[in-house]
Each structure stands twice: as structure tokens, then as C-alpha cells.
Amino acid sequence: ESNMRNFVVYYHKETNLMFSHWEYIGTDLDSDMSKISEDPIIQKWWSFCEPCQEPFKWEGPPPSKGGTGGPGGEGWASME
């Protein structure tokens, strides 16, 4: 439904960092990401995961409570 596939999270023990990878096959990323963030099952899952994660940049409530991280906030840093 969200046009994502092959979502994988990796944990790098020495740096205590998590990395994720996923493939997007849709045509409207913003709409698909909105659908994900509004899904009650995803929000519940996030509420379990959030205490285990420390975002690089974040202000305000966590994603499970509708938070967006504030200006420039990101739960996951982009990588190339």
C-alpha cells in the first residue's frame, strides 16, 4: 500500500548506530509516507521502537504521537 519494498534495518554494534534501506516503487513519495505515518498499527509499532532510538535531530513529540521532528528534524539521517 505504501509502495515500499525490501525494508531492512541493520545495527552496527561498534558505533551503536542503526541503518535502514528500502526501495520505493511508487510515484508520490509524500503521499505514501503520509499514509504510513497515519496508520495506527505503524504508530503502535513506533511507540515500541522509539525508546530504543536516539534521532540525530529532533524536537517535540515522537512520531507515534504525531511529531515531525520540528524544523530540520529527522529520525533517520539520509545517506548516499
PADO-740916 format. One line per field, with one value per residue: residue number from 1; x, z, y of N, C-alpha, C in turn; residue in three letters. Coordinates in nm, 3 decimals, always signed. Example, Ala and Ser with C-alpha at 12.3 -4.5 7.8 and 13.67 -1.06 7.14 Angstrom:
lumfi	c(1, 2)
n_x	c(+1.319, +1.285)
n_z	c(+0.780, +0.708)
n_y	c(-0.569, -0.225)
ca_x	c(+1.230, +1.367)
ca_z	c(+0.780, +0.714)
ca_y	c(-0.450, -0.106)
c_x	c(+1.320, +1.290)
c_z	c(+0.780, +0.787)
c_y	c(-0.330, +0.003)
loro	c(ALA, SER)
END
This chain:
lumfi	c(1, 2, 3, 4, 5, 6, 7, 8, 9, 10, 11, 12, 13, 14, 15, 16, 17, 18, 19, 20, 21, 22, 23, 24, 25, 26, 27, 28, 29, 30, 31, 32, 33, 34, 35, 36, 37, 38, 39, 40, 41, 42, 43, 44, 45, 46, 47, 48, 49, 50, 51, 52, 53, 54, 55, 56, 57, 58, 59, 60, 61, 62, 63, 64, 65, 66, 67, 68, 69, 70, 71, 72, 73, 74, 75, 76, 77, 78, 79, 80)
n_x	c(+0.081, +0.204, +0.396, +0.656, +0.933, +1.139, +1.237, +1.479, +1.654, +1.964, +2.202, +2.483, +2.711, +2.958, +2.950, +2.707, +2.490, +2.201, +2.108, +1.907, +1.746, +1.550, +1.338, +1.174, +0.887, +0.683, +0.500, +0.440, +0.586, +0.557, +0.280, +0.259, +0.429, +0.286, +0.056, +0.169, +0.254, +0.010, -0.109, -0.254, -0.144, +0.123, +0.192, +0.164, +0.365, +0.588, +0.580, +0.683, +0.941, +1.061, +1.177, +1.418, +1.574, +1.771, +1.729, +1.920, +1.857, +1.597, +1.293, +1.029, +0.727, +0.743, +0.731, +0.518, +0.334, +0.251, +0.453, +0.688, +0.949, +1.018, +1.153, +1.387, +1.417, +1.489, +1.436, +1.581, +1.892, +1.978, +2.149, +2.400)
n_z	c(+0.000, +0.054, -0.132, -0.079, -0.059, +0.038, +0.293, +0.529, +0.837, +0.977, +1.232, +1.365, +1.570, +1.687, +1.664, +1.765, +1.604, +1.392, +1.067, +0.783, +0.495, +0.207, -0.075, -0.301, -0.497, -0.595, -0.714, -0.581, -0.332, -0.098, -0.042, +0.002, +0.225, +0.409, +0.436, +0.567, +0.811, +0.925, +0.983, +1.227, +1.322, +1.249, +1.402, +1.659, +1.653, +1.623, +1.875, +2.037, +1.935, +1.951, +2.214, +2.194, +2.020, +1.926, +1.777, +1.537, +1.495, +1.650, +1.762, +1.991, +2.016, +1.977, +1.666, +1.692, +1.836, +1.666, +1.610, +1.416, +1.427, +1.415, +1.275, +1.037, +1.154, +1.185, +1.197, +1.095, +0.948, +0.625, +0.378, +0.132)
n_y	c(-0.121, +0.119, +0.143, +0.062, -0.157, -0.436, -0.347, -0.301, -0.311, -0.241, -0.305, -0.155, -0.260, -0.165, +0.114, +0.166, +0.231, +0.244, +0.145, +0.191, +0.051, +0.078, +0.017, +0.223, +0.217, +0.366, +0.659, +0.890, +0.997, +1.163, +1.141, +0.864, +0.832, +0.981, +0.822, +0.604, +0.719, +0.780, +0.542, +0.339, +0.097, +0.113, +0.339, +0.231, +0.037, +0.207, +0.327, +0.128, +0.100, +0.354, +0.420, +0.288, +0.423, +0.704, +0.993, +1.187, +1.460, +1.619, +1.761, +1.803, +1.596, +1.233, +1.037, +0.849, +0.987, +1.180, +1.360, +1.552, +1.616, +1.880, +2.192, +2.103, +1.857, +1.510, +1.168, +0.966, +0.984, +1.091, +0.901, +0.852)
ca_x	c(+0.000, +0.289, +0.493, +0.790, +0.965, +1.273, +1.276, +1.571, +1.727, +2.090, +2.260, +2.629, +2.737, +3.071, +2.913, +2.573, +2.404, +2.115, +2.098, +1.796, +1.744, +1.425, +1.321, +1.046, +0.844, +0.564, +0.516, +0.407, +0.652, +0.496, +0.150, +0.280, +0.484, +0.175, -0.026, +0.240, +0.254, -0.127, -0.155, -0.249, -0.055, +0.259, +0.211, +0.185, +0.500, +0.683, +0.583, +0.771, +1.076, +1.117, +1.269, +1.546, +1.640, +1.801, +1.747, +2.026, +1.797, +1.454, +1.229, +0.887, +0.684, +0.790, +0.640, +0.397, +0.241, +0.228, +0.566, +0.758, +1.089, +1.039, +1.230, +1.513, +1.420, +1.489, +1.456, +1.684, +1.976, +1.990, +2.282, +2.417)
ca_z	c(+0.000, +0.062, -0.242, -0.029, -0.054, +0.084, +0.405, +0.617, +0.933, +1.019, +1.354, +1.368, +1.713, +1.733, +1.672, +1.824, +1.508, +1.306, +0.929, +0.714, +0.349, +0.147, -0.215, -0.328, -0.633, -0.626, -0.789, -0.494, -0.205, +0.014, -0.012, +0.059, +0.360, +0.491, +0.466, +0.666, +0.941, +0.977, +1.010, +1.371, +1.352, +1.240, +1.518, +1.775, +1.638, +1.653, +2.020, +2.094, +1.883, +1.982, +2.328, +2.159, +1.919, +1.957, +1.648, +1.526, +1.512, +1.677, +1.862, +2.008, +2.043, +1.883, +1.553, +1.733, +1.891, +1.563, +1.596, +1.287, +1.450, +1.409, +1.159, +1.015, +1.230, +1.110, +1.279, +1.025, +0.864, +0.486, +0.339, -0.013)
ca_y	c(+0.000, +0.239, +0.136, +0.034, -0.299, -0.469, -0.263, -0.373, -0.228, -0.301, -0.249, -0.157, -0.271, -0.085, +0.255, +0.170, +0.300, +0.164, +0.191, +0.125, +0.053, +0.034, +0.054, +0.288, +0.185, +0.445, +0.783, +1.003, +0.964, +1.236, +1.080, +0.732, +0.847, +1.028, +0.704, +0.524, +0.787, +0.785, +0.406, +0.312, -0.016, +0.168, +0.425, +0.144, -0.020, +0.313, +0.352, +0.027, +0.120, +0.486, +0.425, +0.224, +0.504, +0.843, +1.062, +1.287, +1.592, +1.602, +1.846, +1.776, +1.459, +1.130, +1.010, +0.777, +1.087, +1.282, +1.451, +1.555, +1.650, +2.023, +2.238, +2.032, +1.734, +1.384, +1.050, +0.888, +1.070, +1.044, +0.854, +0.829)
c_x	c(+0.085, +0.396, +0.638, +0.810, +1.108, +1.323, +1.358, +1.637, +1.850, +2.138, +2.411, +2.672, +2.849, +3.039, +2.777, +2.476, +2.321, +2.111, +1.980, +1.812, +1.606, +1.419, +1.182, +1.009, +0.720, +0.598, +0.488, +0.459, +0.585, +0.362, +0.167, +0.337, +0.376, +0.084, +0.039, +0.228, +0.116, -0.182, -0.143, -0.157, +0.090, +0.287, +0.236, +0.325, +0.606, +0.694, +0.671, +0.917, +1.141, +1.209, +1.407, +1.628, +1.663, +1.828, +1.862, +1.973, +1.648, +1.409, +1.083, +0.856, +0.738, +0.689, +0.511, +0.292, +0.217, +0.341, +0.633, +0.905, +1.118, +1.119, +1.365, +1.523, +1.419, +1.518, +1.565, +1.762, +1.985, +2.134, +2.285, +2.525)
c_z	c(+0.000, -0.046, -0.195, -0.034, -0.006, +0.194, +0.503, +0.711, +0.977, +1.145, +1.349, +1.514, +1.762, +1.748, +1.737, +1.736, +1.429, +1.168, +0.866, +0.564, +0.305, +0.004, -0.233, -0.474, -0.674, -0.706, -0.705, -0.353, -0.086, +0.055, +0.054, +0.200, +0.457, +0.532, +0.576, +0.804, +1.004, +1.014, +1.159, +1.409, +1.347, +1.362, +1.644, +1.770, +1.672, +1.804, +2.092, +2.056, +1.932, +2.104, +2.299, +2.063, +1.969, +1.825, +1.651, +1.554, +1.536, +1.784, +1.870, +2.029, +1.939, +1.772, +1.595, +1.794, +1.794, +1.542, +1.460, +1.303, +1.449, +1.286, +1.149, +1.089, +1.140, +1.207, +1.223, +0.939, +0.726, +0.457, +0.188, -0.036)
c_y	c(+0.127, +0.242, +0.124, -0.117, -0.315, -0.375, -0.346, -0.272, -0.308, -0.231, -0.265, -0.147, -0.178, +0.063, +0.275, +0.249, +0.200, +0.229, +0.120, +0.140, +0.009, +0.084, +0.111, +0.265, +0.265, +0.570, +0.907, +0.974, +1.034, +1.175, +0.944, +0.739, +0.896, +0.911, +0.620, +0.590, +0.794, +0.647, +0.374, +0.195, +0.030, +0.255, +0.342, +0.084, +0.084, +0.336, +0.249, +0.053, +0.250, +0.490, +0.366, +0.309, +0.645, +0.916, +1.162, +1.427, +1.571, +1.699, +1.805, +1.630, +1.360, +1.106, +0.939, +0.868, +1.201, +1.379, +1.439, +1.591, +1.797, +2.063, +2.166, +1.900, +1.611, +1.270, +0.962, +0.986, +1.008, +1.004, +0.835, +0.728)
loro	c(GLU, SER, ASN, MET, ARG, ASN, PHE, VAL, VAL, TYR, TYR, HIS, LYS, GLU, THR, ASN, LEU, MET, PHE, SER, HIS, TRP, GLU, TYR, ILE, GLY, THR, ASP, LEU, ASP, SER, ASP, MET, SER, LYS, ILE, SER, GLU, ASP, PRO, ILE, ILE, GLN, LYS, TRP, TRP, SER, PHE, CYS, GLU, PRO, CYS, GLN, GLU, PRO, PHE, LYS, TRP, GLU, GLY, PRO, PRO, PRO, SER, LYS, GLY, GLY, THR, GLY, GLY, PRO, GLY, GLY, GLU, GLY, TRP, ALA, SER, MET, GLU)
END
